[in-house]
Amino acid sequence: MRQTTTKPATILWVSAHPEPLSLNGGLRRDAIAYLRESGHTVLESDLYAMDWDPVLRAPDGGHSPEETAPMFRVSADTRNAYLANAQPPEVAREQEKIRRADAVVVQFPLWWYGMPAILKGWFDRVFVNGFAFGIDSVSRRRLRFEQGPFVGKRALVVTTLGDRPRSIGPRGKSGELRELLFGLLHGTFAYTGMSVLPPWALPSADRLSDYEQARDGLRERLDRLFIDEPIPYRPQFTGDYTEEWELAPHVDPGESGLRVHVDREADA
């Protein structure tokens, strides 16, 4: 077994690509095998292979298909279903994988500057109120960001895209990668308390000529899954933001945009 600098951990690998023989499929198989050879336990959610239904419907809120309910209250009903153990079994199974995981790797091709619909639907159905965010029923503490339920877990995005490398750089036409993925990195992972690692991206994927180099680059990032410093997104409840959740005037005065939500001194 190959020696690793970190102790064995449990990693959930969530992937969204319809073709097992694709570049994404090859990277997924090789990466998971590499993690297991390194002594880690890998849980898998290959969404297309699972035939995952991405559509959030009333049964996710505990309603039977035959039930005539006055209204499907998405946030409240899915929270109640979670607390009452009345969710669809496939949702509960995915939540249990997340509970077990020390890190979550989410792999997908970048389509129209975002996730494939099947992956977005995984988040919609699995990351529900009461499980991934909400308010603690006893303390009334808000469960988000530094108080989120997933504090202590790490998150890594692995993505392929057709754009050229510089197009996702600081002055790139497509937008700097971390800002391009802000909704997922900050609005989902950081929001739920995870420590968010800088994403691993393979640009110009349609013109890849050296698969082994790409595979080895991903392996190197996985070696540092529990070592690399996460993106220092600002905490919500310790003075950087007002009660309206706007950046406080004394923090980066005169600056605006997505970048202000990262502590740039810590990110240097």
Phi and psi restraints in degrees (value plus and minus 20) as a CYANA .aco file:
   2 ARG   PHI     -89.8   -49.8
   2 ARG   PSI     120.6   160.6
   3 GLN   PHI     -94.8   -54.8
   3 GLN   PSI     122.0   162.0
   4 THR   PHI    -150.3  -110.3
   4 THR   PSI     135.3   175.3
   5 THR   PHI    -105.3   -65.3
   5 THR   PSI     -24.2    15.8
   6 THR   PHI    -144.3  -104.3
   6 THR   PSI     132.9   172.9
   7 LYS   PHI     -90.9   -50.9
   7 LYS   PSI     137.2   177.2
   8 PRO   PHI     -76.7   -36.7
   8 PRO   PSI     120.2   160.2
   9 ALA   PHI    -157.5  -117.5
   9 ALA   PSI     152.1   192.1
  10 THR   PHI    -126.6   -86.6
  10 THR   PSI     106.3   146.3
  11 ILE   PHI    -144.6  -104.6
  11 ILE   PSI     108.8   148.8
  12 LEU   PHI    -115.4   -75.4
  12 LEU   PSI     103.6   143.6
  13 TRP   PHI    -129.5   -89.5
  13 TRP   PSI      90.3   130.3
  14 VAL   PHI    -124.0   -84.0
  14 VAL   PSI     106.0   146.0
  15 SER   PHI    -151.4  -111.4
  15 SER   PSI     130.2   170.2
  16 ALA   PHI    -161.4  -121.4
  16 ALA   PSI      69.6   109.6
  17 HIS   PHI    -170.0  -130.0
  17 HIS   PSI     115.2   155.2
  18 PRO   PHI     -97.0   -57.0
  18 PRO   PSI     -32.2     7.8
  19 GLU   PHI    -138.1   -98.1
  19 GLU   PSI      91.8   131.8
  20 PRO   PHI     -81.3   -41.3
  20 PRO   PSI     -47.4    -7.4
  21 LEU   PHI    -110.4   -70.4
  21 LEU   PSI     -12.3    27.7
  22 SER   PHI     -96.2   -56.2
  22 SER   PSI     153.8   193.8
  23 LEU   PHI     -76.5   -36.5
  23 LEU   PSI     -65.4   -25.4
  24 ASN   PHI     -81.1   -41.1
  24 ASN   PSI     -60.4   -20.4
  25 GLY   PHI     -82.8   -42.8
  25 GLY   PSI     -61.6   -21.6
  26 GLY   PHI     -85.3   -45.3
  26 GLY   PSI     -64.4   -24.4
  27 LEU   PHI     -82.0   -42.0
  27 LEU   PSI     -60.2   -20.2
  28 ARG   PHI     -81.7   -41.7
  28 ARG   PSI     -70.6   -30.6
  29 ARG   PHI     -82.2   -42.2
  29 ARG   PSI     -65.8   -25.8
  30 ASP   PHI     -86.6   -46.6
  30 ASP   PSI     -59.2   -19.2
  31 ALA   PHI     -88.1   -48.1
  31 ALA   PSI     -63.6   -23.6
  32 ILE   PHI     -84.7   -44.7
  32 ILE   PSI     -62.5   -22.5
  33 ALA   PHI     -81.1   -41.1
  33 ALA   PSI     -60.8   -20.8
  34 TYR   PHI     -83.7   -43.7
  34 TYR   PSI     -63.3   -23.3
  35 LEU   PHI     -82.8   -42.8
  35 LEU   PSI     -61.4   -21.4
  36 ARG   PHI     -88.0   -48.0
  36 ARG   PSI     -58.3   -18.3
  37 GLU   PHI     -83.4   -43.4
  37 GLU   PSI     -46.5    -6.5
  38 SER   PHI    -102.0   -62.0
  38 SER   PSI     -20.5    19.5
  39 GLY   PHI      79.7   119.7
  39 GLY   PSI     -18.1    21.9
  40 HIS   PHI    -106.2   -66.2
  40 HIS   PSI     134.8   174.8
  41 THR   PHI    -113.0   -73.0
  41 THR   PSI     107.5   147.5
  42 VAL   PHI    -136.2   -96.2
  42 VAL   PSI     102.6   142.6
  43 LEU   PHI    -115.8   -75.8
  43 LEU   PSI     122.3   162.3
  44 GLU   PHI    -140.9  -100.9
  44 GLU   PSI     119.7   159.7
  45 SER   PHI    -154.3  -114.3
  45 SER   PSI      69.8   109.8
  46 ASP   PHI    -111.4   -71.4
  46 ASP   PSI      77.8   117.8
  47 LEU   PHI     -83.4   -43.4
  47 LEU   PSI     -59.6   -19.6
  48 TYR   PHI     -88.4   -48.4
  48 TYR   PSI     -60.8   -20.8
  49 ALA   PHI     -84.7   -44.7
  49 ALA   PSI     -50.9   -10.9
  50 MET   PHI     -99.7   -59.7
  50 MET   PSI     -30.1     9.9
  51 ASP   PHI      35.0    75.0
  51 ASP   PSI      26.3    66.3
  52 TRP   PHI     -83.8   -43.8
  52 TRP   PSI     111.2   151.2
  53 ASP   PHI    -106.4   -66.4
  53 ASP   PSI      94.7   134.7
  54 PRO   PHI    -104.3   -64.3
  54 PRO   PSI     -23.1    16.9
  55 VAL   PHI    -111.1   -71.1
  55 VAL   PSI      99.9   139.9
  56 LEU   PHI     -94.9   -54.9
  56 LEU   PSI     103.1   143.1
  57 ARG   PHI    -152.5  -112.5
  57 ARG   PSI     154.3   194.3
  58 ALA   PHI     -75.1   -35.1
  58 ALA   PSI     -56.4   -16.4
  59 PRO   PHI     -79.4   -39.4
  59 PRO   PSI     -44.4    -4.4
  60 ASP   PHI     -86.1   -46.1
  60 ASP   PSI     -41.2    -1.2
  61 GLY   PHI    -116.5   -76.5
  61 GLY   PSI      -4.1    35.9
  62 GLY   PHI      67.6   107.6
  62 GLY   PSI     -15.5    24.5
  63 HIS   PHI    -109.5   -69.5
  63 HIS   PSI     118.9   158.9
  64 SER   PHI     -97.6   -57.6
  64 SER   PSI     133.4   173.4
  65 PRO   PHI     -78.7   -38.7
  65 PRO   PSI     -48.1    -8.1
  66 GLU   PHI    -105.2   -65.2
  66 GLU   PSI     -31.9     8.1
  67 GLU   PHI     -91.5   -51.5
  67 GLU   PSI     119.3   159.3
  68 THR   PHI    -121.7   -81.7
  68 THR   PSI      74.0   114.0
  69 ALA   PHI    -115.3   -75.3
  69 ALA   PSI     127.5   167.5
  70 PRO   PHI     -84.1   -44.1
  70 PRO   PSI     -53.6   -13.6
  71 MET   PHI    -186.8  -146.8
  71 MET   PSI     121.0   161.0
  72 PHE   PHI    -110.0   -70.0
  72 PHE   PSI      82.7   122.7
  73 ARG   PHI    -107.9   -67.9
  73 ARG   PSI      77.7   117.7
  74 VAL   PHI     -75.2   -35.2
  74 VAL   PSI     -76.8   -36.8
  75 SER   PHI     -87.1   -47.1
  75 SER   PSI     -68.9   -28.9
  76 ALA   PHI     -86.8   -46.8
  76 ALA   PSI     -63.4   -23.4
  77 ASP   PHI     -91.3   -51.3
  77 ASP   PSI     -58.9   -18.9
  78 THR   PHI     -88.4   -48.4
  78 THR   PSI     -53.8   -13.8
  79 ARG   PHI     -83.0   -43.0
  79 ARG   PSI     -67.7   -27.7
  80 ASN   PHI     -82.6   -42.6
  80 ASN   PSI     -59.6   -19.6
  81 ALA   PHI     -85.1   -45.1
  81 ALA   PSI     -59.6   -19.6
  82 TYR   PHI     -82.3   -42.3
  82 TYR   PSI     -68.7   -28.7
  83 LEU   PHI     -86.5   -46.5
  83 LEU   PSI     -49.2    -9.2
  84 ALA   PHI    -113.2   -73.2
  84 ALA   PSI     -15.5    24.5
  85 ASN   PHI      36.7    76.7
  85 ASN   PSI      22.8    62.8
  86 ALA   PHI    -137.2   -97.2
  86 ALA   PSI       1.1    41.1
  87 GLN   PHI     -99.9   -59.9
  87 GLN   PSI     141.8   181.8
  88 PRO   PHI     -77.8   -37.8
  88 PRO   PSI     123.4   163.4
  89 PRO   PHI     -80.8   -40.8
  89 PRO   PSI     -52.6   -12.6
  90 GLU   PHI     -87.3   -47.3
  90 GLU   PSI     -51.4   -11.4
  91 VAL   PHI     -90.4   -50.4
  91 VAL   PSI     -65.6   -25.6
  92 ALA   PHI     -80.6   -40.6
  92 ALA   PSI     -57.0   -17.0
  93 ARG   PHI     -84.8   -44.8
  93 ARG   PSI     -60.8   -20.8
  94 GLU   PHI     -87.1   -47.1
  94 GLU   PSI     -57.9   -17.9
  95 GLN   PHI     -84.4   -44.4
  95 GLN   PSI     -57.6   -17.6
  96 GLU   PHI     -85.5   -45.5
  96 GLU   PSI     -56.9   -16.9
  97 LYS   PHI     -80.6   -40.6
  97 LYS   PSI     -63.0   -23.0
  98 ILE   PHI     -84.7   -44.7
  98 ILE   PSI     -61.4   -21.4
  99 ARG   PHI     -77.1   -37.1
  99 ARG   PSI     -62.1   -22.1
 100 ARG   PHI     -93.6   -53.6
 100 ARG   PSI     -43.3    -3.3
 101 ALA   PHI     -99.7   -59.7
 101 ALA   PSI     118.4   158.4
 102 ASP   PHI    -105.8   -65.8
 102 ASP   PSI     -44.0    -4.0
 103 ALA   PHI    -167.2  -127.2
 103 ALA   PSI     129.5   169.5
 104 VAL   PHI    -141.2  -101.2
 104 VAL   PSI     103.1   143.1
 105 VAL   PHI    -127.5   -87.5
 105 VAL   PSI     105.4   145.4
 106 VAL   PHI    -135.5   -95.5
 106 VAL   PSI      98.1   138.1
 107 GLN   PHI    -135.8   -95.8
 107 GLN   PSI     112.3   152.3
 108 PHE   PHI    -183.5  -143.5
 108 PHE   PSI     135.5   175.5
 109 PRO   PHI    -100.1   -60.1
 109 PRO   PSI     120.9   160.9
 110 LEU   PHI     -98.9   -58.9
 110 LEU   PSI      91.9   131.9
 111 TRP   PHI    -134.0   -94.0
 111 TRP   PSI     102.5   142.5
 112 TRP   PHI      30.6    70.6
 112 TRP   PSI      23.8    63.8
 113 TYR   PHI      44.7    84.7
 113 TYR   PSI       5.1    45.1
 114 GLY   PHI    -178.6  -138.6
 114 GLY   PSI    -191.8  -151.8
 115 MET   PHI     -96.8   -56.8
 115 MET   PSI     132.1   172.1
 116 PRO   PHI     -78.1   -38.1
 116 PRO   PSI     129.8   169.8
 117 ALA   PHI     -77.9   -37.9
 117 ALA   PSI     -56.1   -16.1
 118 ILE   PHI     -83.5   -43.5
 118 ILE   PSI     -53.6   -13.6
 119 LEU   PHI     -96.2   -56.2
 119 LEU   PSI     -61.3   -21.3
 120 LYS   PHI     -77.9   -37.9
 120 LYS   PSI     -59.9   -19.9
 121 GLY   PHI     -88.9   -48.9
 121 GLY   PSI     -47.5    -7.5
 122 TRP   PHI     -83.6   -43.6
 122 TRP   PSI     -66.2   -26.2
 123 PHE   PHI     -83.6   -43.6
 123 PHE   PSI     -62.5   -22.5
 124 ASP   PHI     -78.0   -38.0
 124 ASP   PSI     -61.1   -21.1
 125 ARG   PHI    -107.5   -67.5
 125 ARG   PSI     -49.7    -9.7
 126 VAL   PHI    -114.0   -74.0
 126 VAL   PSI     -60.2   -20.2
 127 PHE   PHI    -108.1   -68.1
 127 PHE   PSI      45.7    85.7
 128 VAL   PHI    -113.9   -73.9
 128 VAL   PSI     144.3   184.3
 129 ASN   PHI     -76.9   -36.9
 129 ASN   PSI     114.8   154.8
 130 GLY   PHI      77.5   117.5
 130 GLY   PSI     -53.1   -13.1
 131 PHE   PHI    -118.1   -78.1
 131 PHE   PSI     -73.7   -33.7
 132 ALA   PHI    -122.5   -82.5
 132 ALA   PSI     -34.1     5.9
 133 PHE   PHI    -186.4  -146.4
 133 PHE   PSI     159.4   199.4
 134 GLY   PHI     113.5   153.5
 134 GLY   PSI    -169.7  -129.7
 135 ILE   PHI    -150.0  -110.0
 135 ILE   PSI     110.6   150.6
 136 ASP   PHI     -82.3   -42.3
 136 ASP   PSI     107.8   147.8
 137 SER   PHI     -88.0   -48.0
 137 SER   PSI     -40.0     0.0
 138 VAL   PHI    -118.1   -78.1
 138 VAL   PSI     -75.2   -35.2
 139 SER   PHI    -104.0   -64.0
 139 SER   PSI     -37.1     2.9
 140 ARG   PHI      45.3    85.3
 140 ARG   PSI      -0.2    39.8
 141 ARG   PHI     -96.6   -56.6
 141 ARG   PSI     117.6   157.6
 142 ARG   PHI     -92.9   -52.9
 142 ARG   PSI     109.4   149.4
 143 LEU   PHI    -118.8   -78.8
 143 LEU   PSI      65.6   105.6
 144 ARG   PHI    -180.5  -140.5
 144 ARG   PSI     137.5   177.5
 145 PHE   PHI      28.4    68.4
 145 PHE   PSI    -146.0  -106.0
 146 GLU   PHI     -85.7   -45.7
 146 GLU   PSI     -30.6     9.4
 147 GLN   PHI    -128.8   -88.8
 147 GLN   PSI      -7.9    32.1
 148 GLY   PHI     -89.9   -49.9
 148 GLY   PSI     139.5   179.5
 149 PRO   PHI     -89.4   -49.4
 149 PRO   PSI     -36.6     3.4
 150 PHE   PHI    -125.1   -85.1
 150 PHE   PSI       0.2    40.2
 151 VAL   PHI     -77.5   -37.5
 151 VAL   PSI     113.9   153.9
 152 GLY   PHI      82.8   122.8
 152 GLY   PSI     -37.7     2.3
 153 LYS   PHI    -112.3   -72.3
 153 LYS   PSI     129.5   169.5
 154 ARG   PHI    -126.2   -86.2
 154 ARG   PSI     133.3   173.3
 155 ALA   PHI    -153.4  -113.4
 155 ALA   PSI     114.5   154.5
 156 LEU   PHI    -154.0  -114.0
 156 LEU   PSI     109.5   149.5
 157 VAL   PHI    -114.1   -74.1
 157 VAL   PSI     112.4   152.4
 158 VAL   PHI    -138.8   -98.8
 158 VAL   PSI      96.9   136.9
 159 THR   PHI    -157.6  -117.6
 159 THR   PSI     131.3   171.3
 160 THR   PHI    -136.8   -96.8
 160 THR   PSI     129.5   169.5
 161 LEU   PHI    -173.4  -133.4
 161 LEU   PSI     137.8   177.8
 162 GLY   PHI    -103.5   -63.5
 162 GLY   PSI     -39.1     0.9
 163 ASP   PHI     -83.7   -43.7
 163 ASP   PSI     137.6   177.6
 164 ARG   PHI     -94.4   -54.4
 164 ARG   PSI     137.3   177.3
 165 PRO   PHI     -73.7   -33.7
 165 PRO   PSI     -63.7   -23.7
 166 ARG   PHI     -94.2   -54.2
 166 ARG   PSI     -35.9     4.1
 167 SER   PHI     -90.4   -50.4
 167 SER   PSI     -37.6     2.4
 168 ILE   PHI    -131.0   -91.0
 168 ILE   PSI      -1.6    38.4
 169 GLY   PHI    -108.1   -68.1
 169 GLY   PSI    -193.3  -153.3
 170 PRO   PHI     -77.7   -37.7
 170 PRO   PSI     -50.3   -10.3
 171 ARG   PHI    -136.8   -96.8
 171 ARG   PSI      -0.6    39.4
 172 GLY   PHI     -95.0   -55.0
 172 GLY   PSI     131.2   171.2
 173 LYS   PHI     -80.2   -40.2
 173 LYS   PSI     -54.8   -14.8
 174 SER   PHI    -104.8   -64.8
 174 SER   PSI     -29.9    10.1
 175 GLY   PHI      80.4   120.4
 175 GLY   PSI     124.2   164.2
 176 GLU   PHI     -78.9   -38.9
 176 GLU   PSI     117.4   157.4
 177 LEU   PHI     -76.6   -36.6
 177 LEU   PSI     -65.4   -25.4
 178 ARG   PHI     -86.5   -46.5
 178 ARG   PSI     -51.7   -11.7
 179 GLU   PHI     -96.4   -56.4
 179 GLU   PSI     -55.6   -15.6
 180 LEU   PHI     -80.4   -40.4
 180 LEU   PSI     -55.4   -15.4
 181 LEU   PHI    -120.7   -80.7
 181 LEU   PSI      -0.8    39.2
 182 PHE   PHI     -75.9   -35.9
 182 PHE   PSI     -61.2   -21.2
 183 GLY   PHI     -79.8   -39.8
 183 GLY   PSI     -58.1   -18.1
 184 LEU   PHI    -100.6   -60.6
 184 LEU   PSI     -68.1   -28.1
 185 LEU   PHI     -87.2   -47.2
 185 LEU   PSI     -70.0   -30.0
 186 HIS   PHI    -111.2   -71.2
 186 HIS   PSI     -66.4   -26.4
 187 GLY   PHI     -97.8   -57.8
 187 GLY   PSI     -34.9     5.1
 188 THR   PHI    -138.9   -98.9
 188 THR   PSI     -80.7   -40.7
 189 PHE   PHI     -87.6   -47.6
 189 PHE   PSI     -76.2   -36.2
 190 ALA   PHI     -83.8   -43.8
 190 ALA   PSI     -57.9   -17.9
 191 TYR   PHI     -77.5   -37.5
 191 TYR   PSI     -58.0   -18.0
 192 THR   PHI    -107.6   -67.6
 192 THR   PSI     -17.0    23.0
 193 GLY   PHI      82.7   122.7
 193 GLY   PSI     -24.4    15.6
 194 MET   PHI     -90.0   -50.0
 194 MET   PSI     132.4   172.4
 195 SER   PHI    -105.4   -65.4
 195 SER   PSI      97.5   137.5
 196 VAL   PHI    -119.3   -79.3
 196 VAL   PSI      98.7   138.7
 197 LEU   PHI    -104.2   -64.2
 197 LEU   PSI     132.0   172.0
 198 PRO   PHI     -75.6   -35.6
 198 PRO   PSI     115.8   155.8
 199 PRO   PHI     -87.7   -47.7
 199 PRO   PSI     132.0   172.0
 200 TRP   PHI    -119.1   -79.1
 200 TRP   PSI     103.8   143.8
 201 ALA   PHI    -148.5  -108.5
 201 ALA   PSI     122.3   162.3
 202 LEU   PHI    -133.8   -93.8
 202 LEU   PSI      76.2   116.2
 203 PRO   PHI     -97.6   -57.6
 203 PRO   PSI     150.4   190.4
 204 SER   PHI      30.6    70.6
 204 SER   PSI      16.8    56.8
 205 ALA   PHI     -83.2   -43.2
 205 ALA   PSI     -50.9   -10.9
 206 ASP   PHI     -89.4   -49.4
 206 ASP   PSI     -35.6     4.4
 207 ARG   PHI    -137.3   -97.3
 207 ARG   PSI       3.8    43.8
 208 LEU   PHI     -84.0   -44.0
 208 LEU   PSI     111.2   151.2
 209 SER   PHI    -135.0   -95.0
 209 SER   PSI     -32.4     7.6
 210 ASP   PHI    -154.6  -114.6
 210 ASP   PSI      68.4   108.4
 211 TYR   PHI     -83.3   -43.3
 211 TYR   PSI     -59.8   -19.8
 212 GLU   PHI     -80.8   -40.8
 212 GLU   PSI     -57.9   -17.9
 213 GLN   PHI     -84.9   -44.9
 213 GLN   PSI     -62.5   -22.5
 214 ALA   PHI     -84.6   -44.6
 214 ALA   PSI     -64.0   -24.0
 215 ARG   PHI     -80.0   -40.0
 215 ARG   PSI     -64.4   -24.4
 216 ASP   PHI     -88.1   -48.1
 216 ASP   PSI     -54.6   -14.6
 217 GLY   PHI     -83.4   -43.4
 217 GLY   PSI     -59.8   -19.8
 218 LEU   PHI     -87.8   -47.8
 218 LEU   PSI     -60.6   -20.6
 219 ARG   PHI     -78.6   -38.6
 219 ARG   PSI     -60.9   -20.9
 220 GLU   PHI     -82.6   -42.6
 220 GLU   PSI     -59.8   -19.8
 221 ARG   PHI     -86.6   -46.6
 221 ARG   PSI     -58.7   -18.7
 222 LEU   PHI     -87.3   -47.3
 222 LEU   PSI     -49.8    -9.8
 223 ASP   PHI     -81.2   -41.2
 223 ASP   PSI     -45.4    -5.4
 224 ARG   PHI    -126.7   -86.7
 224 ARG   PSI      -2.8    37.2
 225 LEU   PHI     -77.0   -37.0
 225 LEU   PSI     -55.1   -15.1
 226 PHE   PHI    -130.4   -90.4
 226 PHE   PSI      -3.1    36.9
 227 ILE   PHI    -138.9   -98.9
 227 ILE   PSI     -63.7   -23.7
 228 ASP   PHI     -79.2   -39.2
 228 ASP   PSI     126.5   166.5
 229 GLU   PHI     -93.4   -53.4
 229 GLU   PSI     115.4   155.4
 230 PRO   PHI     -94.0   -54.0
 230 PRO   PSI     144.6   184.6
 231 ILE   PHI     -82.7   -42.7
 231 ILE   PSI     106.3   146.3
 232 PRO   PHI    -102.1   -62.1
 232 PRO   PSI      48.4    88.4
 233 TYR   PHI     -83.4   -43.4
 233 TYR   PSI     124.3   164.3
 234 ARG   PHI     -90.4   -50.4
 234 ARG   PSI     119.5   159.5
 235 PRO   PHI     -90.5   -50.5
 235 PRO   PSI     133.7   173.7
 236 GLN   PHI    -107.6   -67.6
 236 GLN   PSI     -50.8   -10.8
 237 PHE   PHI    -129.6   -89.6
 237 PHE   PSI      -4.7    35.3
 238 THR   PHI    -141.9  -101.9
 238 THR   PSI       4.1    44.1
 239 GLY   PHI      93.4   133.4
 239 GLY   PSI     -30.5     9.5
 240 ASP   PHI     -97.7   -57.7
 240 ASP   PSI     -39.0     1.0
 241 TYR   PHI    -145.5  -105.5
 241 TYR   PSI     132.4   172.4
 242 THR   PHI     -99.6   -59.6
 242 THR   PSI     158.4   198.4
 243 GLU   PHI     -88.3   -48.3
 243 GLU   PSI     -35.8     4.2
 244 GLU   PHI    -112.0   -72.0
 244 GLU   PSI     -13.0    27.0
 245 TRP   PHI      43.7    83.7
 245 TRP   PSI      13.8    53.8
 246 GLU   PHI    -125.6   -85.6
 246 GLU   PSI     124.9   164.9
 247 LEU   PHI     -76.7   -36.7
 247 LEU   PSI     111.4   151.4
 248 ALA   PHI     -82.9   -42.9
 248 ALA   PSI     128.4   168.4
 249 PRO   PHI     -77.7   -37.7
 249 PRO   PSI     -49.2    -9.2
 250 HIS   PHI    -101.3   -61.3
 250 HIS   PSI     -26.9    13.1
 251 VAL   PHI    -118.4   -78.4
 251 VAL   PSI      98.9   138.9
 252 ASP   PHI      25.8    65.8
 252 ASP   PSI      37.2    77.2
 253 PRO   PHI     -78.0   -38.0
 253 PRO   PSI     116.9   156.9
 254 GLY   PHI      65.0   105.0
 254 GLY   PSI     -30.3     9.7
 255 GLU   PHI    -115.1   -75.1
 255 GLU   PSI     133.2   173.2
 256 SER   PHI    -171.6  -131.6
 256 SER   PSI     158.6   198.6
 257 GLY   PHI      74.3   114.3
 257 GLY   PSI     156.1   196.1
 258 LEU   PHI     -82.2   -42.2
 258 LEU   PSI     -50.0   -10.0
 259 ARG   PHI     -84.3   -44.3
 259 ARG   PSI     -41.8    -1.8
 260 VAL   PHI     -90.1   -50.1
 260 VAL   PSI     -34.4     5.6
 261 HIS   PHI    -106.4   -66.4
 261 HIS   PSI     -16.9    23.1
 262 VAL   PHI    -130.9   -90.9
 262 VAL   PSI     113.3   153.3
 263 ASP   PHI     -92.6   -52.6
 263 ASP   PSI      80.4   120.4
 264 ARG   PHI     -89.8   -49.8
 264 ARG   PSI     -46.6    -6.6
 265 GLU   PHI     -85.3   -45.3
 265 GLU   PSI     -63.2   -23.2
 266 ALA   PHI     -91.6   -51.6
 266 ALA   PSI     -43.6    -3.6
 267 ASP   PHI    -107.3   -67.3
 267 ASP   PSI     -27.7    12.3
